[in-house]
């Protein structure tokens, strides 16, 4: 695993941890570049159903490691090359069919917030702070990440984040739809674990199919297509559908087998 990242497994749940607490988990170019490989590994492993992303210590991530910018973003061409790694990480998380949960404590700023927004769910501690700060650096934010932010919070709140660079607390983030739930810091870990277990117990055929359809809608698709119909028909003919209906009719908990 790349320096600054830790990858662990516990049952069907994988965890990717930003592990540079002395730098508030600032994300290096190497860390950005490794995220796509982690996403691919989780997607390919039939034993894994959920990926949780979090930060070591007190913070999720303070964003991209600005200390690298003089060397790795010194020209427009170098900055474009750097951004390829960022775009790849965001695209890989966005494209995952298996659900992703950002477990956020402390600062979740810049690239850290960009990663959290690319996840399917965001659970925050009550001490979390969120912000996206390209306007403080003379950067224009990535298109895909801007689209994701707008889809979450709407254009007015997205403009507030991107144009002002101001931070918001967890309560405000919940009010505008940036995060799903806020918990006392001491309860964040257990609450996230419970939700991950819930996801693991649902039909994986349903979860992965619907995740793909939602991704297509967020990307701008407005009508049904052959891929959507294929996903729906595969589910109707799958073992999970038969098991789910039988379990409902017999008033028992389903035991889904799709992997």
C-alpha positions in Angstrom: 0.0 0.0 0.0 1.1 3.5 -0.8 2.6 5.6 2.0 -0.2 7.6 3.6 -2.9 5.0 3.0 -3.9 2.0 5.0 -6.2 -0.7 3.6 -7.9 -3.2 6.0 -10.7 -5.7 5.9 -13.2 -6.8 8.5 -15.6 -9.4 7.2 -17.4 -7.9 4.2 -16.3 -4.4 5.0 -13.1 -2.8 3.6 -11.6 0.3 5.0 -9.3 2.8 3.4 -7.7 5.2 5.9 -5.8 8.4 5.1 -2.9 7.9 7.5 -0.9 11.1 7.7 -2.2 12.5 11.0 0.8 14.7 11.5 -0.2 16.5 8.2 -4.0 16.3 9.0 -4.1 13.5 6.4 -3.2 15.7 3.5 -3.4 13.7 0.2 -0.2 13.3 -1.8 0.0 12.7 -5.5 0.9 9.1 -4.8 -2.2 8.7 -2.5 -4.5 10.1 -5.2 -3.0 7.8 -7.8 -3.5 4.7 -5.5 -7.2 5.3 -4.8 -8.4 3.9 -8.2 -6.5 0.7 -7.5 -8.1 0.3 -4.1 -11.6 0.8 -5.7 -10.8 -1.8 -8.3 -9.6 -4.3 -5.7 -12.8 -3.9 -3.6 -15.0 -4.2 -6.7 -13.2 -7.4 -7.8 -13.3 -9.1 -4.4 -16.5 -11.2 -4.0 -16.0 -11.3 -0.2 -16.2 -7.5 0.1 -19.5 -5.5 0.0 -18.8 -2.1 1.4 -15.9 0.4 1.4 -15.5 2.8 4.3 -13.1 5.8 3.8 -11.9 7.7 6.8 -8.9 9.5 8.3 -6.4 8.6 11.1 -6.4 10.7 14.2 -8.6 13.8 14.6 -9.3 14.6 10.9 -10.6 13.1 7.7 -8.4 15.1 5.4 -7.2 18.7 5.0 -7.1 18.2 1.3 -4.3 17.9 -1.3 -0.8 18.2 0.0 0.0 21.8 -0.9 3.7 21.2 -0.1 3.9 19.2 -3.4 2.5 22.0 -5.5 5.8 23.8 -6.2 7.3 20.7 -7.6 4.3 18.8 -9.1 2.1 21.8 -10.2 4.7 24.4 -11.1 3.4 24.8 -14.7 0.0 24.5 -16.3 1.1 21.3 -18.0 2.3 19.8 -14.7 -0.9 20.8 -13.0 -2.9 19.1 -15.7 -0.8 15.9 -15.2 -1.4 16.1 -11.4 -5.1 16.5 -12.0 -5.2 13.3 -13.9 -4.6 11.4 -10.7 -7.3 13.4 -8.9 -9.8 12.8 -11.7 -8.9 9.1 -11.7 -9.6 8.7 -8.0 -12.9 10.6 -8.2 -14.0 8.6 -11.3 -13.1 5.3 -9.7 -15.1 6.0 -6.5 -18.0 7.3 -8.5 -18.1 4.2 -10.8 -18.1 1.7 -7.9 -21.2 -0.5 -7.8 -20.4 -1.5 -4.2 -21.4 1.3 -1.8 -18.9 3.7 -0.3 -19.2 5.5 3.0 -17.1 8.5 4.0 -16.8 8.5 7.8 -15.8 12.1 8.6 -14.3 13.6 11.7 -12.5 16.9 12.1 -11.5 18.7 8.9 -12.8 17.6 5.6 -11.5 20.3 3.3 -10.6 20.7 -0.3 -9.5 17.4 -1.8 -10.7 15.6 1.3 -14.2 17.0 0.8 -13.9 16.1 -2.9 -13.3 12.5 -1.9 -16.2 12.5 0.5 -18.6 13.9 -2.1 -17.6 11.1 -4.5 -18.7 8.5 -2.0 -22.3 7.3 -1.8 -22.8 8.2 1.8 -21.3 10.7 4.2 -21.5 10.2 8.0 -20.1 13.0 10.1 -19.0 13.5 13.7 -20.5 16.7 15.3 -17.0 18.2 15.3 -16.6 17.9 11.5 -15.9 20.9 9.3 -16.4 21.0 5.5 -15.1 23.3 2.8 -13.8 23.3 -0.8 -11.2 26.0 -1.4 -10.2 26.4 -5.1 -10.9 30.1 -5.0 -8.1 30.5 -2.3 -5.6 29.0 -4.7 -6.6 30.3 -8.1 -7.9 26.9 -9.2 -11.1 26.2 -11.2 -12.7 23.1 -9.7 -13.0 19.8 -11.6 -16.1 19.4 -13.7 -17.1 16.0 -12.5 -16.7 17.0 -8.8 -18.6 20.2 -9.4 -21.5 18.2 -10.9 -21.5 15.9 -7.9 -21.5 18.8 -5.5 -24.4 20.5 -7.3 -26.4 17.3 -7.4 -26.0 17.0 -3.6 -26.5 20.5 -2.4 -27.9 22.4 -5.3 -26.3 25.3 -7.3 -26.7 28.0 -4.7 -25.0 26.1 -1.9 -22.4 24.8 -4.4 -21.6 28.4 -5.3 -21.2 29.3 -1.7 -18.7 26.5 -1.2 -16.7 27.0 -4.3 -16.7 30.8 -4.7 -16.2 31.7 -1.0 -14.0 28.9 0.2 -15.7 29.3 3.6 -16.1 26.3 6.0 -19.4 25.0 7.4 -19.9 22.8 10.4 -21.5 19.4 10.5 -25.0 20.7 11.5 -25.1 23.1 8.5 -23.7 20.4 6.2 -26.6 18.1 7.3 -29.1 20.9 6.7 -28.0 21.5 3.1 -27.7 17.8 2.2 -23.9 17.5 2.1 -23.9 14.8 4.7 -26.5 12.0 5.5 -26.2 11.9 9.2 -24.4 13.6 12.1 -23.4 11.8 15.3 -21.5 12.6 18.5 -17.8 12.0 17.8 -17.8 9.1 20.2 -20.6 7.3 18.4 -19.5 7.9 14.8 -17.5 4.6 14.5 -20.3 2.4 15.8 -23.0 4.2 13.8 -21.0 3.8 10.6 -20.4 0.1 11.4 -24.2 -0.5 11.9 -25.0 1.2 8.6 -22.3 -0.8 6.8 -23.8 -4.0 8.3 -27.2 -3.0 7.0 -25.8 -2.5 3.5 -24.2 -5.9 3.7 -27.5 -7.5 4.6 -29.4 -6.1 1.7 -29.6 -7.6 -1.8 -26.3 -6.9 -3.5 -27.9 -7.3 -6.9 -30.3 -4.5 -6.0 -27.7 -2.2 -4.4 -25.2 -2.5 -7.3 -27.9 -2.2 -10.0 -29.5 0.9 -8.4 -26.1 2.5 -7.7 -25.3 2.3 -11.4 -28.7 3.7 -12.5 -28.4 6.6 -10.0 -24.9 7.3 -11.4 -26.3 7.6 -14.9 -29.0 10.0 -13.7 -26.6 12.2 -11.9 -24.4 12.3 -15.0 -27.4 13.7 -16.9 -29.2 10.8 -18.4 -32.9 11.4 -18.6 -34.4 8.3 -20.2 -34.3 4.6 -20.0 -31.7 2.7 -22.1 -30.6 -0.8 -22.8 -28.1 -1.0 -19.9 -30.8 -0.1 -17.4 -33.2 -2.6 -18.8 -30.5 -5.3 -18.7 -29.8 -4.5 -15.0 -33.5 -4.7 -14.2 -34.2 -7.9 -16.1 -31.1 -9.6 -14.6 -32.4 -8.7 -11.1 -35.9 -10.2 -11.9 -34.3 -13.4 -13.1 -31.8 -13.6 -10.2 -31.8 -15.6 -7.0 -32.0 -12.5 -4.8 -35.4 -11.6 -6.2 -36.8 -15.1 -5.6 -35.3 -15.1 -2.1 -36.6 -11.7 -1.2 -40.2 -12.4 -2.3 -40.2 -15.8 -0.4 -38.8 -14.2 2.7 -41.4 -11.4 2.6 -44.3 -13.9 2.1 -43.1 -16.1 4.9 -42.3 -13.2 7.3 -38.6 -14.1 7.7 -35.3 -12.3 7.2 -34.0 -12.9 3.7 -30.7 -14.7 3.1 -29.3 -13.2 -0.1 -26.6 -15.1 -2.0 -25.6 -12.7 -4.8 -21.9 -11.8 -4.7 
